[in-house]
Amino acid sequence: MSTHSHDPGQSHGPGDPRSAASDAQAGDAHAPTDSAGQAWEGRDLKPNPFSGDTGLADAALLEALTQVAQTPLDSSAHQQVVTALSGARLYAPIVPMVVDHEVGENGLMADNSSEMAMVRLQAEDGRECTPGFSGIPPLTAWHSDARPVPIESERLVLGAIEAESQLVVLDPGAESSFLLRRPAMFAFVQSQPWTPSWADAEVAQRLRAIAESFPWLARIGVSPGSNSVHLGGPELGITLGVESEVPPEEVRRFQEAVASDEDLVAKIDSLAIRLVEG
């Protein structure tokens, strides 16, 4: 630290830069500051978009989630969730994560430091899943230690995509839980229309076109991959009607043909194939 002396017999005129600096310092001493002593002047302060937030779910989103839980095989109910999600406020769960610890004198493990981290889940198929909550009550019911951080739904979904998370689950553990799958996520952040693959006419048409290349295939049908498709499991169920036993390699050829169609890959999150004879 350096020290400075001042000669009381030496005066500084109004044009002296040292006098101007002293005046500025004196003015700064009286300027409003925050709790850290930093002046408020010159800051670009933006209004809090979540001021006045009650912590409750958006009414339209909650209604859409309730409806799809009651009619999980209704494609329009799925679409309504995505529509209601647009512009809605969600909560991201943040939990403390230990980054350093040591064994204390009593022989017990003690945390030296921790940091807050965004929660990531693992879906039943092993893929990473990002949770988001419509309100604080379902979040605290899911994890009492989680800190709710308000975030725009578009930012949460986009952040999940950037983190290479292919699924977003809304209100996990709640009766109104809903799984937002990869095709719906990409359509949502791009403000594009979306239809579940099992209700998409283009998906059915392209699958029928592929089926024409397999003489052993008598008919083909599409349906939701499970009765609880809004919660998990394969998104699309494909039924292959055959008149006789089909070698496994032929079924694999059909799967490869579907996987090589880029448009189908973009529209289908996951699928399950079932053979039916007769």
C-alpha positions in Angstrom: 0.0 0.0 0.0 1.4 3.4 -0.9 1.1 6.6 1.1 0.8 10.2 0.0 1.7 13.4 1.8 0.1 16.8 1.3 1.7 20.3 1.8 -0.9 22.4 3.7 0.9 25.5 2.4 0.3 24.6 -1.2 -3.0 25.5 -2.8 -4.7 24.2 -5.9 -6.6 26.4 -8.2 -10.0 25.5 -9.8 -8.3 24.5 -13.0 -5.9 22.2 -11.4 -6.7 18.5 -12.3 -5.9 17.5 -8.7 -8.6 19.8 -7.5 -11.1 18.3 -10.0 -10.2 14.8 -8.9 -10.8 15.7 -5.3 -14.2 17.2 -6.1 -15.2 14.1 -8.1 -14.2 11.9 -5.2 -16.2 14.0 -2.8 -19.2 13.8 -5.1 -18.8 10.0 -5.3 -18.8 9.7 -1.6 -22.3 11.1 -1.5 -23.7 9.2 -4.6 -26.2 6.4 -3.8 -24.6 2.9 -3.7 -25.6 -0.7 -3.2 -24.7 -2.8 -0.2 -21.2 -3.5 -1.7 -20.5 0.2 -2.0 -20.8 0.3 -5.8 -22.5 3.4 -7.2 -25.9 2.9 -8.9 -25.3 5.7 -11.3 -24.6 4.5 -14.9 -26.0 1.0 -14.4 -28.4 -0.4 -16.9 -31.1 -1.8 -14.7 -33.8 -3.9 -16.2 -37.2 -4.8 -14.6 -37.5 -8.2 -13.1 -39.8 -10.2 -15.5 -40.9 -12.4 -12.6 -41.8 -9.6 -10.1 -45.1 -10.3 -8.5 -44.8 -14.0 -9.3 -47.1 -16.1 -7.0 -45.1 -19.3 -7.5 -48.3 -21.0 -8.8 -48.6 -22.7 -12.2 -49.8 -20.8 -15.2 -53.6 -21.6 -15.4 -53.6 -22.5 -19.1 -50.6 -24.8 -18.8 -52.0 -26.5 -15.7 -55.3 -27.1 -17.5 -53.4 -28.6 -20.5 -51.3 -30.9 -18.3 -54.4 -32.0 -16.4 -56.2 -32.8 -19.7 -53.4 -34.8 -21.2 -53.1 -36.8 -18.0 -56.8 -37.7 -18.3 -56.7 -38.5 -22.1 -53.1 -39.5 -22.8 -53.9 -41.0 -26.2 -55.5 -37.8 -27.5 -52.9 -36.1 -29.8 -54.7 -32.8 -29.6 -54.2 -32.8 -25.8 -50.4 -33.3 -26.3 -50.4 -30.4 -28.8 -52.3 -28.2 -26.3 -49.5 -28.7 -23.7 -46.9 -27.4 -26.2 -49.1 -24.5 -27.1 -49.8 -23.5 -23.5 -46.0 -23.9 -22.7 -45.2 -21.0 -25.0 -44.4 -17.9 -23.0 -45.1 -19.7 -19.7 -42.8 -19.3 -16.7 -41.3 -22.5 -15.3 -39.1 -23.3 -12.4 -35.7 -25.0 -12.8 -34.7 -27.0 -9.7 -31.2 -26.1 -8.4 -29.7 -28.2 -5.6 -26.4 -27.9 -3.6 -23.6 -30.1 -4.9 -20.5 -30.9 -2.8 -17.3 -30.0 -4.6 -14.8 -30.4 -1.8 -14.9 -32.4 1.4 -12.5 -33.8 4.1 -12.5 -36.1 7.1 -12.7 -34.2 10.3 -11.1 -34.8 13.7 -14.0 -36.9 14.7 -13.5 -39.2 11.7 -16.7 -38.0 10.0 -16.8 -36.6 6.5 -17.4 -32.9 6.4 -18.1 -30.6 3.4 -15.7 -27.8 2.8 -17.5 -26.2 -0.1 -20.4 -26.7 -2.4 -22.0 -25.1 -5.3 -25.5 -24.9 -6.8 -26.1 -27.1 -9.8 -29.0 -27.6 -12.2 -30.6 -31.0 -11.8 -30.4 -33.6 -14.6 -32.3 -36.8 -14.6 -32.0 -40.1 -16.5 -34.9 -41.5 -18.4 -35.8 -45.2 -18.4 -34.0 -45.6 -21.7 -30.8 -44.0 -20.4 -31.1 -40.6 -22.0 -30.6 -37.4 -20.1 -33.8 -35.6 -19.1 -34.1 -32.0 -17.9 -36.8 -31.3 -15.3 -39.0 -28.2 -15.3 -41.8 -27.3 -12.9 -45.0 -25.4 -13.6 -45.0 -24.0 -10.0 -43.2 -24.1 -6.7 -45.5 -26.6 -4.9 -44.8 -29.5 -7.3 -41.1 -28.7 -7.2 -40.8 -28.7 -3.4 -43.0 -31.9 -3.2 -40.5 -33.5 -5.6 -37.3 -32.4 -3.8 -37.6 -30.4 -0.5 -34.0 -29.1 -0.7 -34.3 -27.9 -4.3 -34.1 -24.1 -4.9 -36.8 -22.9 -7.4 -35.3 -20.6 -10.0 -37.9 -19.0 -12.4 -37.1 -19.3 -16.1 -38.9 -18.8 -19.3 -40.0 -22.1 -20.8 -38.2 -21.3 -24.1 -35.0 -20.8 -22.2 -35.3 -24.0 -20.2 -36.0 -26.1 -23.3 -33.2 -24.4 -25.4 -30.8 -24.9 -22.5 -31.7 -28.6 -22.4 -31.0 -28.9 -26.1 -27.7 -27.1 -25.8 -26.8 -29.5 -23.0 -27.6 -32.4 -25.3 -30.6 -33.4 -23.2 -33.2 -35.0 -25.5 -36.1 -34.9 -23.1 -37.7 -32.4 -20.8 -40.1 -33.7 -18.1 -42.6 -31.2 -16.7 -43.6 -31.7 -13.1 -41.9 -35.1 -12.5 -43.6 -37.1 -9.9 -46.8 -35.2 -10.1 -50.2 -36.4 -11.5 -49.8 -33.7 -14.1 -46.4 -34.9 -15.3 -45.6 -34.7 -19.0 -42.7 -35.8 -21.1 -41.6 -33.3 -23.8 -39.7 -35.4 -26.4 -37.0 -34.4 -28.8 -39.1 -33.6 -31.8 -41.5 -31.5 -29.7 -38.6 -29.7 -28.1 -37.0 -28.7 -31.4 -40.4 -27.6 -32.8 -41.2 -25.6 -29.7 -38.0 -23.5 -29.7 -38.4 -22.8 -33.4 -42.0 -21.9 -33.0 -43.0 -24.6 -35.5 -46.2 -26.7 -35.4 -45.8 -30.2 -33.9 -47.8 -33.4 -34.1 -47.0 -36.6 -32.1 -45.5 -39.1 -34.6 -48.3 -41.6 -33.9 -50.8 -39.1 -35.1 -48.7 -37.5 -38.0 -50.2 -38.4 -41.4 -46.8 -37.8 -43.1 -45.1 -40.3 -40.7 -47.7 -42.9 -41.6 -47.4 -42.2 -45.4 -43.6 -42.5 -45.3 -43.8 -45.8 -43.4 -46.2 -47.2 -45.9 -43.8 -46.2 -48.7 -41.0 -48.0 -47.0 -43.2 -51.1 -46.4 -43.7 -51.5 -50.2 -40.1 -52.6 -50.5 -40.7 -55.6 -48.3 -42.9 -58.3 -50.0 -43.3 -60.2 -46.8 -45.1 -57.3 -45.2 -48.9 -57.6 -45.7 -49.9 -54.5 -43.8 -48.6 -51.8 -41.4 -50.2 -49.8 -38.6 -49.1 -47.0 -36.3 -50.2 -46.2 -32.8 -49.0 -44.6 -29.6 -46.0 -46.6 -28.3 -47.6 -47.1 -24.9 -50.9 -46.3 -23.1 -48.9 -43.8 -21.0 -47.0 -42.2 -23.9 -47.3 -38.8 -22.2 -45.0 -40.1 -19.3 -42.5 -42.4 -21.0 -41.9 -45.5 -23.1 -41.5 -45.5 -26.9 -43.4 -42.7 -28.6 -44.4 -44.6 -31.7 -45.7 -48.2 -32.0 -45.4 -49.9 -35.5 -47.4 -53.0 -36.1 -46.2 -55.2 -39.0 -48.8 -57.6 -40.2 -47.3 -60.7 -41.8 -48.7 -64.0 -43.2 -45.9 -66.2 -42.2 -42.8 -66.2 -40.0 -40.3 -63.5 -40.9 -36.5 -64.0 -40.4 -35.0 -61.5 -37.8 -32.6 -60.1 -40.4 -35.6 -59.0 -42.5 -37.0 -57.1 -39.5 -33.6 -55.5 -39.0 -33.6 -54.4 -42.7 -37.0 -52.7 -42.1 -35.6 -50.9 -39.0 -32.6 -49.8 -40.9 -34.8 -48.4 -43.7 -36.7 -46.4 -41.2 -33.6 -45.1 -39.5 -32.1 -44.0 -42.8 -35.1 -41.7 -43.6 -34.0 -38.3 -42.2 -37.6 -36.9 -42.2 -38.8 -39.9 -40.0 -35.8 -39.5 -37.7 -36.7 -35.9 -37.2 -40.3 -36.7 -36.4 -40.0 -39.8 -34.3 -38.5 -39.7 -30.9 -38.4 -43.5 -30.3 -40.3 -46.5 -31.6 -41.2 -50.1 -30.9 -42.0 -52.7 -33.6 -44.4 -55.6 -33.2 -45.1 -58.5 -35.6 -48.5 -59.9 -35.9 -49.3 -63.0 -37.9 -52.6 -63.7 -39.7 
